[in-house]
Amino acid sequence: MATLAVEALIRAAFGEHGEEALRIAECESRMDPNAVSYDGSSFGLFQLHAPTWARVFPDFWQQWSDPQWNIEHAKLIFERAGSFSPWECW
């Protein structure tokens, strides 16, 4: 999926928080839906932490590299936390 399409999905999903979400995705993965962290524990656009989220989202291992899925689940994490505090890279 092209970067512009991914950016549009992020903006649509996060609404008024879209620009901040874009900065996080850029910092976390360089907007690469197939990104895996250096230690192999975080995956996708928003570098979802598998030890935390794979048990919460049963389809994690099948879907993490799908941009739409990763964005939607990052939004769920954001809503659950009430902020972008689960991410360290801004």
C-alpha positions in Angstrom: 0.0 0.0 0.0 1.4 3.4 -1.0 2.5 5.8 1.8 -0.1 8.4 0.9 -2.9 5.8 1.2 -1.5 4.8 4.6 -1.3 8.4 5.7 -4.9 8.9 4.7 -6.0 5.8 6.7 -4.2 7.1 9.8 -5.7 10.5 9.5 -9.2 9.1 9.1 -8.8 6.7 12.0 -7.3 9.2 14.4 -9.3 12.3 13.4 -8.2 15.3 15.4 -5.2 13.3 16.6 -4.2 12.3 13.1 -1.1 14.5 12.7 0.3 13.2 16.0 -0.5 9.6 15.0 1.3 10.2 11.7 4.4 11.4 13.6 4.3 8.3 15.8 4.0 5.9 12.8 6.8 7.7 11.0 9.0 7.5 14.1 8.1 3.9 15.0 8.3 2.3 11.6 9.2 4.9 9.0 5.7 4.1 7.7 6.7 0.5 6.8 3.8 -1.9 7.5 6.3 -4.8 7.6 8.6 -3.2 10.2 9.8 -5.4 13.0 11.7 -3.9 16.0 15.4 -4.7 16.5 14.5 -7.1 19.3 11.6 -8.8 17.4 9.0 -7.8 19.9 7.1 -5.0 18.1 5.4 -5.1 14.7 4.0 -3.0 11.9 3.3 0.7 11.3 2.7 1.4 15.0 5.1 -1.2 16.3 2.5 -3.0 18.4 4.3 -4.8 21.2 3.5 -8.5 20.8 4.1 -9.5 24.4 1.4 -7.1 25.4 -1.1 -7.2 22.5 -0.9 -10.6 20.9 -3.0 -12.1 23.7 -5.5 -9.2 23.6 -6.0 -9.3 19.8 -6.3 -13.0 18.8 -5.6 -12.4 15.1 -2.4 -10.4 15.9 0.0 -12.9 14.3 -2.0 -13.2 11.1 -2.8 -9.5 10.7 -0.1 -7.2 12.2 1.5 -6.3 8.8 -1.9 -5.3 7.3 -1.8 -1.5 7.4 -5.6 -1.2 8.0 -5.5 -3.7 10.8 -2.4 -2.2 12.5 -3.9 1.3 12.3 -7.3 0.2 13.7 -5.7 -1.7 16.6 -3.3 1.2 17.3 -6.5 3.3 17.6 -8.0 0.8 20.0 -4.8 1.0 22.1 -4.9 4.8 22.0 -8.5 4.8 23.1 -7.8 2.3 25.9 -4.9 4.4 27.2 -6.7 7.7 26.7 -3.5 9.0 25.1 -0.4 8.1 23.0 1.4 7.1 26.2 1.9 3.4 25.0 4.3 4.8 22.4 7.8 6.1 23.2 8.8 7.3 19.7 7.2 10.6 18.7 
